[in-house]
Amino acid sequence: MVTFTMILQLCIVLGALWVGSRYGSLALGAISGIGLAILVFGFGLKPGTPPTDVIYIIIAAVTCAGIMQASGGMDWLIQMAERLLRKHPDRITFLAPLTTFFLTVLVGTGHVVYTLMPIICDIALKKGIRPERPCAVASVASQVGITCSPIAAAVVAFVSISNANGFDITIPRVLMISIPACICGLMAAATASYHRGLDLDKDPRFQAKIKDPEQYKYIYGSNATTLDKQIPQSAKNAVFIFLGALAVIVFFAIFQNALPSYDTLRAVKGSEPLTLDTSATLTADMLVKAKVHVNGMTEWFDKPLAMNIVIQIVMISAAALMIIFCKAAPKKAVSGPVWQSGMVAVVAIYGIAWLADTYFSNYLPEMKLMLADIVKSYPWSIALVFFLVSVLINSQGAVVVAMLPLAYSLGIEGPVLLGVLPSVYGYFFIPNYPSDIATVNFDRSGTTVIGKYLLNHSFMMPGLISVTVSTIVAYTLCMIIY
């Protein structure tokens, strides 16, 4: 039964997320802490569990990617992407989102787009293509790639939470669904963007702007490029180490029998509770936590090393190899944008997910009662919930960590949740995300805009098309395969 207190506490949760999103960066996680304090100390709710496993993975992956950037390896990746774009400038609207997408897939963060976006804008202007067309969809693509990266928090969290809830899924199997689905969505968005807006030679505002010599020089004067940069072999070696680490992770995810295994205690399914002489009752789960073996209630089995531990070990080891053999300076990594943005994500996920878990874990019976009929009849409708939460909290990993356990507790099956995974990207809806703001600033032509009415911005159309098509394709693939 929904109570006034429950609604009030939900308003506190949403209010903390809204205020945090206004300040951005670290504030999103920190202000979530205020909401958590109010719920715990003000209302007496039992604190939830912070997502430590996901946080450790993010730290390891971001450290590795940051070290690769410090070695110069990221410059080499950007340079190769630029060569591809400049080789086919007339296809920039399709190739730009593909390059930003796959860069994100490789390094696990969408913030790599900052280096590439001025190049995309420069190529479009020199080809006479309206920069809004490739720039807006490329910015969207840089975030879409997060649900397709083997080291991104959203993917790793989906796998670990799903396994804990009985859906046996691996990272490669997630990527087999998310990558083709998201590419379909991005190509649909790029197709819709191909003739978007007026061509530059027919746009009266743009033509009036370039009549001013100063404006003409500002718009056409830049020659953003990375092609003249000399990439040392040590930087290339760092990329090879990074790619090798990804290959090792994917290998172990596919062939988990190759991992070391350890004796682990688990509950026997269907076992009855044990009543002691003191009238106390012990369940199998209680015995497992106490590491007590009782025939018929608990049993030993060989459990392979968990993939979250594998990812952490491999990523940290790869970072160490880059430092030793690739001239990567740790101090430079700490000051780089990849490491800094990753640490901001750690704080955001820490605060947001802890706040959400505290609220939902205390009201799980009420949530089941309210949503059970809807998700039973329309299980795909959970995608709308994921999307709306993402609009508020600007983090796909945080959406997965905060909302996926609730979705499983409502009885939604794993294949359905895998099918709607692309819907956890909704923060393009309100154009306050750093990559979108940066894209507007990089477009010297002024065609990529945040509209007068906030929601009529350049990222809305490609974002909605991409997420909608990706979710439909992923859901269809899951229904066919599972």
C-alpha positions in Angstrom: 0.0 0.0 0.0 1.4 3.4 -1.0 1.6 5.8 2.0 2.3 9.5 2.3 5.7 8.7 3.9 6.7 6.5 1.0 5.8 9.3 -1.5 7.6 11.9 0.5 10.7 9.8 0.7 10.6 9.2 -3.1 10.4 12.9 -3.6 13.5 13.3 -1.4 15.3 10.7 -3.6 14.2 12.4 -6.9 15.0 15.9 -5.4 18.5 14.9 -4.5 19.1 13.5 -8.0 17.6 16.6 -9.6 19.7 19.0 -7.5 22.8 16.9 -8.1 22.3 16.9 -11.9 22.1 20.7 -11.8 25.6 21.0 -10.3 27.0 18.0 -12.2 30.3 16.3 -11.8 31.1 15.1 -8.2 28.0 16.9 -6.9 25.7 14.2 -8.3 27.1 11.6 -5.9 27.7 13.9 -3.0 24.2 15.4 -3.0 22.8 11.9 -3.2 24.6 11.5 0.2 22.4 14.2 1.6 19.3 12.3 0.5 20.7 9.1 2.0 21.3 10.9 5.3 17.8 12.1 5.4 16.3 8.7 4.7 18.6 6.9 7.3 18.8 9.5 10.1 15.5 11.3 9.5 13.2 8.4 8.7 15.1 5.5 10.1 15.3 3.5 6.9 17.9 0.6 6.9 20.8 1.6 4.7 21.2 -0.3 1.4 24.4 -1.8 0.1 26.8 0.4 -1.8 27.9 -1.2 -5.2 31.5 -1.9 -4.2 32.1 -4.6 -6.9 31.1 -2.2 -9.7 33.2 0.6 -8.2 36.3 -1.5 -8.0 35.9 -2.5 -11.6 35.5 1.1 -12.7 38.6 2.1 -10.8 40.7 -0.7 -12.4 39.4 -0.1 -15.9 39.7 3.7 -15.7 43.2 3.4 -14.3 44.3 1.2 -17.2 42.7 3.5 -19.8 44.2 6.6 -18.1 47.6 5.1 -18.1 47.2 4.3 -21.8 46.3 7.9 -22.4 49.3 9.1 -20.5 51.5 6.9 -22.7 50.2 8.6 -25.8 48.2 5.5 -26.9 44.9 7.4 -27.0 46.4 9.8 -29.5 47.2 6.9 -31.8 43.6 5.7 -31.6 42.3 9.2 -32.4 44.8 9.5 -35.2 43.6 6.3 -36.8 40.0 7.4 -36.5 40.8 10.7 -38.1 42.5 9.0 -41.1 39.3 7.0 -41.7 37.1 10.1 -41.5 39.3 12.2 -43.8 39.6 9.4 -46.3 35.8 9.4 -46.7 34.6 13.0 -45.9 31.3 12.6 -47.8 30.3 9.8 -45.5 31.0 11.7 -42.3 27.4 11.6 -41.0 27.7 7.7 -40.9 31.4 7.3 -40.1 31.6 9.9 -37.3 29.2 8.1 -35.0 30.8 4.7 -35.8 34.2 6.0 -34.8 33.1 7.6 -31.5 31.0 4.5 -30.8 33.9 2.1 -31.2 36.4 4.3 -29.3 34.0 4.2 -26.4 33.6 0.4 -26.7 37.4 0.1 -26.5 38.1 2.4 -23.6 34.9 2.1 -21.6 34.2 5.8 -21.4 32.5 8.3 -23.8 34.7 11.2 -22.8 37.2 10.3 -25.6 34.8 12.2 -27.9 36.3 15.6 -26.9 39.5 15.0 -29.0 37.6 13.8 -32.0 34.7 16.2 -32.2 36.7 19.3 -33.5 38.0 17.0 -36.3 34.5 15.9 -37.2 33.4 19.5 -37.3 36.4 20.6 -39.4 35.8 17.8 -42.0 32.1 18.6 -42.3 32.7 22.3 -42.8 35.3 21.7 -45.5 33.0 19.3 -47.3 30.1 21.7 -47.1 28.1 19.4 -44.8 26.0 20.9 -42.1 28.1 20.0 -38.9 25.0 19.4 -36.8 24.3 16.3 -38.8 27.5 14.3 -37.9 28.3 16.1 -34.6 24.9 15.5 -32.9 24.7 11.8 -33.7 28.5 11.3 -33.0 28.0 12.7 -29.5 25.0 10.4 -28.9 27.1 7.5 -30.2 29.9 8.2 -27.8 27.5 7.4 -24.9 25.6 4.5 -26.7 28.9 2.6 -26.8 29.0 2.3 -23.0 26.4 -0.6 -23.1 28.7 -2.3 -25.6 32.0 -2.1 -23.8 33.4 -5.2 -22.0 35.0 -3.0 -19.3 32.1 -0.4 -18.9 30.4 -0.4 -15.5 26.9 -0.8 -17.1 27.9 -4.1 -18.8 29.8 -5.6 -15.9 27.1 -4.6 -13.4 24.4 -6.2 -15.7 26.4 -9.4 -15.8 27.1 -9.7 -12.1 23.6 -8.7 -10.9 22.0 -11.0 -13.5 24.2 -14.0 -12.4 23.3 -13.3 -8.8 19.6 -13.4 -9.8 19.7 -16.7 -11.7 20.2 -15.4 -15.2 23.4 -17.1 -16.4 24.9 -14.5 -18.8 28.5 -13.6 -19.7 30.0 -10.4 -21.0 30.4 -11.7 -24.6 26.8 -12.8 -24.7 25.7 -9.3 -23.6 27.9 -7.8 -26.3 26.4 -10.2 -29.0 23.1 -8.5 -28.3 24.0 -4.9 -27.5 26.6 -4.2 -30.2 24.5 -5.1 -33.3 21.4 -3.6 -31.8 23.2 -0.3 -31.0 24.8 -0.1 -34.4 21.4 -0.5 -36.0 20.0 2.3 -33.8 22.9 4.6 -34.6 22.7 4.0 -38.3 19.0 4.7 -38.1 19.8 8.0 -36.3 22.5 8.8 -38.9 20.1 8.1 -41.8 17.5 10.5 -40.2 20.3 13.1 -39.8 21.7 12.8 -43.3 19.5 15.6 -44.7 18.7 17.3 -41.4 18.4 21.0 -41.6 19.3 23.3 -44.5 22.5 22.8 -46.4 25.1 25.4 -45.4 24.9 27.1 -48.8 21.1 27.4 -48.4 21.0 28.4 -44.7 20.3 32.2 -44.6 21.5 32.5 -41.0 24.8 30.8 -41.8 25.3 32.7 -45.0 24.6 36.0 -43.2 27.2 35.0 -40.5 30.0 34.3 -42.9 29.6 37.6 -44.6 31.4 39.0 -41.6 35.2 38.5 -42.3 35.9 37.8 -38.6 33.2 35.2 -38.4 34.3 33.6 -41.7 37.9 33.4 -40.3 36.6 31.9 -37.0 34.4 29.3 -38.7 36.8 28.2 -41.5 40.1 29.2 -40.0 40.7 26.1 -37.8 42.7 23.1 -39.0 42.1 20.7 -36.2 44.1 17.6 -36.8 46.1 14.9 -35.1 47.8 13.6 -38.3 50.9 15.8 -37.8 51.6 14.3 -34.4 54.4 11.8 -34.2 53.3 8.7 -32.3 56.2 6.9 -30.6 56.4 3.1 -30.6 55.9 3.1 -26.8 52.5 4.6 -27.3 51.5 2.0 -29.8 52.8 -0.7 -27.5 50.5 0.6 -24.8 47.5 0.2 -27.1 48.6 -3.4 -27.9 48.8 -4.1 -24.1 45.4 -2.6 -23.6 43.8 -4.6 -26.5 45.5 -7.7 -25.2 44.0 -7.1 -21.8 40.5 -6.8 -23.3 41.2 -10.1 -25.3 42.2 -11.9 -22.1 39.0 -10.7 -20.3 36.8 -11.8 -23.2 38.7 -15.2 -23.4 38.0 -15.9 -19.7 34.4 -14.8 -20.0 33.9 -17.3 -22.7 36.0 -20.1 -21.3 35.4 -19.8 -17.6 36.6 -23.4 -17.1 40.1 -22.1 -17.6 39.8 -20.0 -14.5 41.0 -21.3 -11.1 38.2 -22.5 -8.9 37.7 -22.7 -5.2 35.6 -24.7 -2.8 32.5 -22.6 -2.0 29.6 -23.3 0.3 26.1 -22.8 -1.1 22.5 -23.5 0.0 20.7 -26.7 -1.1 17.6 -25.8 -3.1 14.4 -26.6 -1.3 16.1 -27.4 2.0 13.9 -26.9 5.1 15.0 -24.6 8.0 16.6 -26.2 11.0 15.0 -25.7 14.4 17.4 -25.8 17.4 16.6 -26.9 21.0 16.5 -23.2 21.9 13.6 -22.8 19.4 15.8 -20.7 17.2 15.4 -21.3 13.4 18.4 -21.5 11.0 17.9 -21.2 7.3 20.4 -22.5 4.7 21.3 -19.0 3.7 22.2 -18.2 7.3 24.4 -21.3 7.4 26.1 -20.3 4.2 26.9 -16.8 5.7 28.3 -18.5 8.8 30.3 -21.0 6.6 28.7 -23.9 8.3 28.2 -27.2 6.4 25.1 -29.2 7.3 24.1 -32.2 5.2 20.9 -31.6 3.3 21.1 -27.8 3.9 24.4 -26.7 2.5 26.9 -28.2 0.1 30.4 -27.6 -1.2 31.0 -27.0 -4.9 33.9 -25.7 -7.1 33.2 -22.1 -8.0 35.4 -20.4 -10.7 37.0 -17.1 -10.0 34.4 -14.4 -10.4 34.6 -12.3 -13.6 34.6 -9.0 -11.6 37.8 -10.1 -9.9 39.3 -11.2 -13.3 38.6 -7.8 -14.8 40.2 -6.0 -11.9 43.4 -8.2 -11.9 43.8 -8.0 -15.7 43.3 -4.2 -15.9 45.6 -3.4 -13.1 48.2 -5.7 -14.4 47.9 -4.1 -17.9 48.3 -0.6 -16.3 51.5 -1.8 -14.6 52.9 -3.2 -17.8 52.3 0.2 -19.6 54.1 2.0 -16.7 57.1 -0.3 -16.9 57.5 -0.8 -20.6 55.7 2.1 -22.3 56.9 5.3 -20.6 53.5 6.0 -19.1 53.8 8.6 -16.3 51.3 7.9 -13.5 51.1 11.6 -12.6 50.1 12.4 -16.1 47.4 9.8 -16.0 45.9 11.2 -12.9 45.7 14.7 -14.5 44.2 13.3 -17.7 40.5 13.6 -18.7 39.9 9.8 -18.9 41.1 9.1 -15.4 39.4 12.2 -13.9 36.0 11.6 -15.6 36.2 7.9 -14.5 36.8 8.9 -10.8 33.8 11.3 -11.1 31.7 8.4 -12.3 32.9 6.4 -9.3 31.6 9.0 -6.8 28.4 9.5 -8.8 27.6 5.7 -8.9 28.6 5.3 -5.2 26.1 8.0 -4.0 23.3 7.4 -6.5 23.2 3.6 -6.3 23.4 3.6 -2.5 20.6 6.1 -2.2 18.4 4.2 -4.7 19.1 0.8 -3.1 18.3 2.2 0.4 14.9 3.4 -0.8 13.9 0.4 -3.0 15.1 -2.3 -0.6 12.9 -0.8 2.2 9.8 -0.6 0.0 10.3 -3.8 -2.1 6.9 -5.4 -1.1 5.1 -2.2 -2.0 6.9 -1.9 -5.3 6.0 -5.4 -6.2 2.4 -4.8 -5.4 2.3 -1.6 -7.5 4.2 -2.8 -10.6 3.6 -6.5 -10.7 0.5 -6.4 -12.9 2.0 -4.0 -15.3 5.3 -5.8 -15.8 3.6 -9.1 -15.9 1.4 -8.0 -18.8 4.0 -5.8 -20.4 7.5 -6.8 -19.2 9.1 -4.5 -21.8 7.6 -1.5 -20.0 10.6 -1.6 -17.6 12.5 0.1 -20.4 10.5 3.2 -19.8 11.5 3.2 -16.1 15.2 2.7 -17.0 15.0 5.6 -19.5 13.3 8.0 -17.1 15.8 7.2 -14.3 18.7 7.8 -16.7 17.3 11.2 -17.6 17.7 12.1 -14.0 21.0 10.6 -13.0 23.2 10.9 -16.1 24.9 7.5 -15.6 24.1 4.2 -17.4 26.1 2.2 -14.8 24.2 3.8 -12.0 20.9 3.0 -13.6 21.8 -0.6 -13.9 23.1 -0.9 -10.4 20.2 1.0 -8.9 17.3 -0.4 -10.9 18.2 -3.9 -12.2 17.8 -5.6 -8.8 14.4 -4.1 -8.5 13.5 -5.4 -12.0 14.5 -8.9 -11.1 12.6 -8.8 -7.8 9.5 -7.9 -9.8 9.8 -11.2 -11.6 11.0 -9.8 -15.0 13.1 -12.5 -16.8 16.7 -12.0 -17.6 16.3 -12.1 -21.4 13.8 -9.3 -21.3 16.1 -7.2 -19.2 19.0 -7.8 -21.6 16.7 -6.8 -24.5 15.9 -3.4 -22.9 19.5 -2.7 -21.8 20.0 0.0 -24.5 17.2 2.0 -22.7 19.5 2.9 -19.8 20.8 5.8 -21.9 18.4 8.7 -21.6 20.5 11.6 -20.4 20.7 13.2 -23.9 17.0 14.2 -23.2 18.1 17.2 -21.1 21.2 18.6 -22.8 23.4 19.1 -19.7 25.8 16.3 -20.2 29.5 17.3 -20.7 29.9 15.6 -24.1 26.8 17.4 -25.5 27.8 20.8 -24.2 31.3 20.3 -25.6 29.9 19.4 -29.0 27.9 22.6 -29.1 31.0 24.6 -28.4 33.1 22.7 -30.9 30.7 23.4 -33.7 32.0 26.8 -34.9 29.2 27.0 -37.5 26.6 27.3 -34.8 24.3 24.7 -36.3 24.6 22.3 -33.3 22.5 24.0 -30.7 20.6 23.9 -27.4 17.3 25.3 -28.3 15.5 28.2 -26.8 13.0 25.9 -25.1 15.7 23.5 -23.8 14.2 20.3 -25.2 14.3 21.4 -28.9 18.1 20.7 -29.1 20.2 19.0 -31.7 20.6 15.7 -29.7 17.0 15.0 -29.1 16.1 13.5 -32.5 19.2 11.2 -33.0 19.0 10.2 -29.3 15.4 9.1 -29.4 15.8 7.3 -32.7 18.9 5.5 -31.6 17.6 4.4 -28.2 14.2 3.3 -29.6 15.6 1.3 -32.5 18.4 -0.2 -30.4 16.0 -1.3 -27.7 13.5 -2.8 -30.3 16.3 -4.7 -32.1 17.9 -5.9 -28.8 14.5 -7.1 -27.5 13.7 -8.9 -30.7 17.1 -10.6 -30.8 16.7 -11.8 -27.2 13.2 -13.1 -27.9 14.6 -15.1 -30.9 17.7 -16.4 -29.1 16.2 -17.1 -25.6 
